[in-house]
Amino acid sequence: MSDSSPSRAANPWLTIIGIGEDGLTGLSQSSREALAKAEIVFGGPRHLKLAEIDARGRPWPVPFSVDPVLTCRGRRVAVLASGDPFWHGAGGSLAAHLSPGEWIAIPAASTFSIAAARLGWRLEEIACLGLHAAPFETLLPHLAPAQRAICLLRDGKAAGELAAWLTQKGFGASSLSVMEALGGPRERIRTTKAASFDLADVAAPVAVAITAAGAGGWSRASGLPDDAFVHDGQITKRPVRALTLSALAPRPGEMLWDIGAGSGSISVEWCLAGGRAFAIEARADRVVNIRTNAVAFGVANSLTIVEGSAPAALAELPSPNAVFVGGGCEQSLFYALWAMISKGTRLVANAVTLETEALLLAEHYRHGGELMRIELAQAAPLGSMRGWVPSRPLVQWSVVK
């Protein structure tokens, strides 16, 4: 039986090599041989220096691009990357443009692995985040008392900025282990509290290991508080949002179309569950709110905003796994949606007016699925006592094509 996996490739032109702060002394024999045979070696200036590469060295372009490597296809090429090239490294970026037989990878221990080994932490129990290329808000879903994370940072200054950010978010009591040049002769580890951070001479490469201490953190259940979002009143309220997300059934990696997104609260919570979303909104002021919420919840990289009206705004979007219609319910939209979505796509729509309720009744008759009428009431003062104040009833239609 033939095996075309990269590790069994007969004659790959590219070798992707992980290198640590210990430079050549930490490389395996196979890594050394690949470097010796390479006509050209790509890497960051630090990597090229660590590997003692001569005139064959080619620093990565700024901004980063894999194109210079791809133009050398067919020659004997090596790429140097920190630690494990496929964990926040260049490996994945390169492999996306290559066929299996073109490359082979020889990873070294990642910064995450070395950091966990120094601290005695179980790597499978902690969050490992690349904050060198993502906003600090990416950490938000992982912030809860006693939870741990290891974060790669872009430079030494970012360690103090992260400490200040944690303090501003109410996690100033968190313990930070600032870890510089792990695995090399310059290795240094110092521990401090976020609120009292005063390390002024932190040097790259740097990672920070966090043991969170503070009040709260975001719940992992659907239905975050309404006041956690920036909105103008156009928001799927917390209890209805929880029921809507339950019907949408988010799964990691799946795609949502959120039509008439309003504040983007449905899209945000979908992304917090591990999915990706397109929030479609016609009003420019609400687009601003969606963008603000995406950043605040750390999901800006997985939530894409489309300013426009459906169905026209949907034409160029990738096929979804689920669709939520929170606004703009019209017969023409449902006709277009049903023609556009693939078999197995989940569709959920909410109605608060008699006209849109009638529309959902007709769609249910035509396509089946489930209809649910949601009636909620909240306790409120009534004279010297309390009484129930009902909200407007809502009808929800959910169906799988």
C-alpha positions in Angstrom: 0.0 0.0 0.0 1.4 3.4 -1.0 1.8 6.2 1.6 1.8 9.8 0.3 2.0 11.5 3.7 4.6 14.2 4.2 6.7 12.1 6.6 7.1 9.4 3.9 7.7 11.7 1.0 10.4 10.4 -1.4 12.1 13.6 -2.3 10.6 16.7 -0.7 12.2 20.0 -1.8 11.2 21.8 1.4 12.1 21.0 5.0 10.4 22.9 7.8 12.6 22.8 10.8 11.7 23.8 14.4 14.5 25.5 16.3 14.7 26.5 19.9 16.7 29.1 21.8 19.5 26.6 22.2 20.2 26.9 18.5 22.3 24.2 16.7 23.0 22.3 19.9 19.3 21.4 20.3 18.7 20.3 16.7 18.4 16.6 15.8 20.8 15.0 13.3 18.1 15.0 10.6 17.6 18.8 11.1 21.3 19.4 10.9 21.6 17.3 7.7 18.6 19.2 6.1 20.2 22.5 6.9 23.6 21.4 5.5 22.0 20.3 2.2 19.8 23.4 1.8 20.6 25.8 -1.0 18.4 28.5 0.7 17.3 28.8 4.3 14.4 31.1 5.2 13.7 32.2 8.8 13.4 35.2 11.1 16.7 37.0 11.7 16.9 35.5 15.2 16.4 31.9 13.8 19.1 32.4 11.1 21.5 33.6 13.8 20.7 30.8 16.1 21.3 28.2 13.3 24.5 30.1 12.3 23.3 30.3 8.7 25.7 31.9 6.2 24.9 33.7 3.0 22.3 31.1 2.2 20.0 32.8 4.7 16.9 34.7 3.6 14.9 36.7 6.3 11.1 36.6 6.1 9.7 39.7 4.4 7.8 42.3 6.4 4.8 42.0 6.3 5.1 38.2 6.5 4.5 36.3 3.3 5.3 32.7 2.2 5.6 33.7 -1.4 9.4 33.9 -1.4 9.5 30.3 -0.4 7.0 29.2 -3.0 9.0 30.8 -5.7 11.9 28.5 -4.9 9.8 25.4 -5.6 12.0 22.6 -6.9 15.2 23.8 -5.2 16.6 22.4 -2.0 15.0 24.8 0.6 14.8 24.8 4.5 12.6 27.0 6.6 13.4 27.7 10.3 10.5 28.4 12.7 10.3 28.6 16.5 9.7 25.3 18.2 6.8 23.5 16.7 6.3 25.1 13.2 2.6 24.0 13.2 1.7 25.6 16.5 1.3 29.4 15.8 4.2 29.0 13.3 4.9 29.2 9.6 4.2 25.5 9.0 0.5 25.8 8.5 0.8 28.8 6.3 3.2 27.0 4.0 1.4 23.6 4.0 -1.8 25.3 2.8 0.0 26.0 -0.5 1.8 22.7 -1.0 0.9 19.1 -1.9 1.9 16.4 0.6 5.0 15.1 -1.3 6.6 18.6 -1.4 7.6 19.0 2.2 8.7 17.4 5.4 8.6 18.9 8.9 11.0 18.3 11.9 9.5 20.0 14.9 11.2 20.9 18.1 9.7 21.4 21.5 7.2 24.4 21.4 7.4 27.3 23.8 4.1 26.0 25.3 5.7 22.6 26.0 8.8 24.1 27.6 6.7 26.6 29.7 4.5 23.8 31.0 7.5 21.7 31.8 9.1 24.6 33.8 5.9 25.2 35.8 4.8 21.6 36.2 1.5 22.2 34.4 -0.6 19.7 32.5 -0.5 21.1 29.0 -3.8 19.5 28.1 -5.6 21.4 30.9 -4.6 24.9 29.9 -5.3 27.4 27.1 -2.4 28.0 24.7 -2.8 31.3 22.9 -0.8 33.2 20.3 -1.3 36.8 21.5 1.6 38.0 19.4 -0.8 38.1 16.5 -4.2 38.6 18.2 -5.8 41.1 20.6 -5.7 40.5 24.3 -9.5 40.1 24.2 -8.8 36.6 22.7 -8.1 35.7 26.3 -11.5 36.7 27.6 -13.3 33.3 27.1 -10.5 31.7 29.2 -10.6 34.1 32.1 -12.1 32.5 35.2 -10.8 32.0 38.7 -8.0 29.4 38.9 -7.9 28.9 35.1 -4.5 28.8 33.5 -3.2 30.0 30.1 0.2 30.3 28.4 0.3 33.2 26.0 2.9 34.1 23.3 3.6 37.8 23.1 5.1 40.0 20.3 7.8 41.6 22.5 8.9 42.4 26.0 6.7 45.6 26.3 3.6 43.5 25.6 4.1 41.7 29.0 3.4 44.9 30.9 0.5 45.8 28.6 -1.0 42.4 29.2 -0.7 42.9 33.0 -2.4 46.3 32.8 -5.2 44.9 30.6 -5.8 42.0 33.1 -6.0 44.5 35.9 -8.4 46.7 34.0 -10.6 43.6 33.4 -10.8 42.8 37.2 -8.1 40.2 37.1 -5.3 42.2 38.8 -4.8 39.4 41.4 -3.7 37.0 38.7 -0.3 35.4 38.9 2.0 36.0 35.9 5.1 34.0 35.2 7.0 36.1 32.6 9.2 33.6 30.7 12.0 34.9 28.4 14.1 33.0 25.9 12.9 29.6 27.1 15.3 26.7 26.5 18.3 28.9 25.8 21.2 30.4 27.7 19.3 33.7 28.2 16.3 31.9 29.8 14.7 33.8 32.7 11.5 33.3 34.6 10.0 35.8 37.0 6.6 35.7 38.7 4.5 38.7 39.7 0.9 39.8 40.2 -0.7 41.6 37.3 -1.7 44.6 39.4 1.8 45.1 40.7 3.7 44.3 37.5 7.0 46.4 37.5 9.3 44.4 35.3 10.9 47.0 32.9 13.5 44.9 31.2 11.5 42.0 29.7 13.2 40.7 26.5 11.8 38.8 23.5 11.1 36.1 22.8 8.6 36.1 25.7 5.6 34.1 26.9 3.5 34.8 29.9 1.9 32.0 31.9 -1.3 33.1 33.7 -3.1 31.7 36.7 -6.3 33.8 36.7 -7.6 35.3 39.9 -10.5 37.7 39.8 -14.3 38.0 39.9 -16.4 36.4 37.2 -15.4 35.7 33.7 -17.8 34.9 30.9 -20.3 32.1 31.3 -19.9 29.3 28.7 -23.7 28.9 28.6 -25.8 30.7 26.0 -27.4 33.9 27.0 -24.9 36.4 28.2 -26.2 39.6 30.0 -27.8 42.1 27.6 -25.7 44.9 29.2 -22.5 43.2 28.2 -23.2 44.2 24.6 -23.2 47.7 23.0 -26.6 48.1 21.4 -29.3 50.6 20.6 -32.2 48.4 21.9 -32.1 46.2 18.8 -30.8 43.1 20.5 -32.1 39.6 20.9 -32.8 39.6 24.6 -31.0 37.2 26.9 -33.7 34.5 27.5 -34.7 34.5 23.8 -31.0 34.5 22.7 -30.4 31.4 24.8 -33.4 29.7 23.2 -32.3 30.9 19.7 -28.8 29.6 20.1 -30.1 26.3 21.4 -32.1 26.0 18.2 -29.1 27.0 16.1 -27.0 24.4 17.8 -23.5 25.9 17.3 -20.6 23.5 16.9 -16.9 24.2 16.6 -15.8 25.3 13.1 -19.3 25.8 11.7 -20.5 28.8 9.8 -23.4 31.1 10.7 -25.3 33.7 8.6 -26.8 36.2 11.1 -29.2 38.2 9.0 -30.4 41.5 10.4 -27.7 41.1 13.1 -28.6 44.3 15.1 -26.0 44.3 17.9 -24.4 41.1 16.7 -25.1 39.3 20.0 -26.1 36.0 18.3 -23.0 36.1 16.1 -20.8 36.8 19.1 -22.1 33.9 21.2 -21.9 31.6 18.2 -18.3 32.5 17.8 -17.6 32.0 21.5 -18.9 28.5 21.0 -16.1 27.9 18.5 -17.8 28.8 15.2 -17.4 31.5 12.6 -20.1 34.0 11.6 -21.1 36.5 9.0 -23.2 39.3 10.6 -25.3 40.9 7.9 -26.6 44.4 8.9 -27.9 47.2 6.7 -27.6 50.1 9.2 -24.1 51.7 9.5 -24.6 52.7 13.1 -25.4 49.1 14.0 -22.4 47.9 12.1 -20.3 50.0 14.4 -21.9 48.3 17.4 -21.3 44.8 16.0 -17.6 45.7 15.4 -17.3 47.0 18.9 -18.9 43.9 20.4 -16.7 41.6 18.3 -13.6 43.2 19.6 -14.8 43.4 23.2 -15.6 39.6 23.3 -12.4 38.6 21.5 -14.1 37.2 18.4 -13.1 39.8 15.8 -11.0 37.2 14.0 -14.0 34.8 13.6 -16.8 37.3 13.1 -17.0 39.0 9.7 -19.4 42.0 9.2 -21.2 42.4 6.0 -22.9 45.8 5.6 -25.9 45.4 3.3 -29.3 43.8 3.0 -30.2 40.2 2.4 -30.5 38.4 0.1 -28.3 40.5 -2.1 -25.5 40.7 0.5 -25.4 36.9 0.7 -24.4 36.2 -2.8 -20.6 35.9 -2.3 -20.6 34.4 1.2 -19.5 30.8 1.8 -22.2 28.3 2.4 -23.5 28.3 6.0 -24.2 25.4 8.4 -26.9 27.6 10.1 -28.9 30.7 9.4 -30.6 33.0 11.8 -33.1 35.6 10.6 -33.5 38.2 13.3 -34.6 41.0 11.0 -35.8 41.8 7.5 -38.3 38.9 7.5 -40.0 39.0 4.1 -41.4 36.3 1.8 -38.8 37.1 -0.9 -36.0 36.6 1.6 -37.2 33.1 2.6 -37.7 32.1 -1.0 -34.1 33.2 -1.7 -32.7 31.5 1.4 -34.3 28.2 0.7 -32.8 28.1 -2.7 -29.4 29.1 -1.5 -28.8 26.9 1.5 -27.6 23.3 1.3 -29.4 20.2 2.5 -28.8 19.8 6.3 -28.6 23.6 6.9 -30.3 24.7 10.1 -32.6 27.7 9.8 -34.0 29.7 12.7 -36.3 32.8 12.5 -37.9 34.9 15.2 -41.1 37.0 14.8 -42.6 39.6 17.1 -45.2 41.2 14.8 -48.5 39.6 13.5 -47.3 40.0 9.9 -44.0 38.2 10.4 -45.7 35.6 12.6 -48.1 34.9 9.7 -45.1 34.6 7.4 -43.5 32.0 9.7 -46.7 30.1 9.9 -46.8 29.9 6.1 -43.1 28.8 6.0 -43.8 26.1 8.6 -46.7 24.8 6.5 -44.5 24.8 3.4 -41.3 23.3 4.9 -42.1 21.7 8.2 -39.8 22.1 11.2 -40.9 23.3 14.6 -42.9 26.3 15.8 -42.6 27.7 19.3 -44.4 30.6 20.9 -42.3 32.2 23.6 -44.0 34.3 26.3 -41.9 35.7 29.2 -42.7 37.9 32.1 -40.5 39.6 34.7 -41.3 40.7 38.2 -41.5 44.4 38.7 -42.8 46.8 41.4 -46.6 47.2 41.5 -47.5 49.8 44.1 -46.1 48.6 47.4 -45.9 45.0 46.1 -44.8 43.2 42.9 -46.4 41.9 39.8 -45.6 40.3 36.5 -44.8 42.5 33.5 -45.1 40.4 30.3 -42.9 41.0 27.3 -44.2 40.8 23.8 -44.8 37.2 22.7 -42.4 35.8 20.1 -42.8 33.0 17.6 -39.8 31.0 16.6 -39.6 28.8 13.6 -36.7 26.3 13.3 -36.2 23.8 10.5 -33.4 21.7 8.9 -33.5 21.7 5.2 
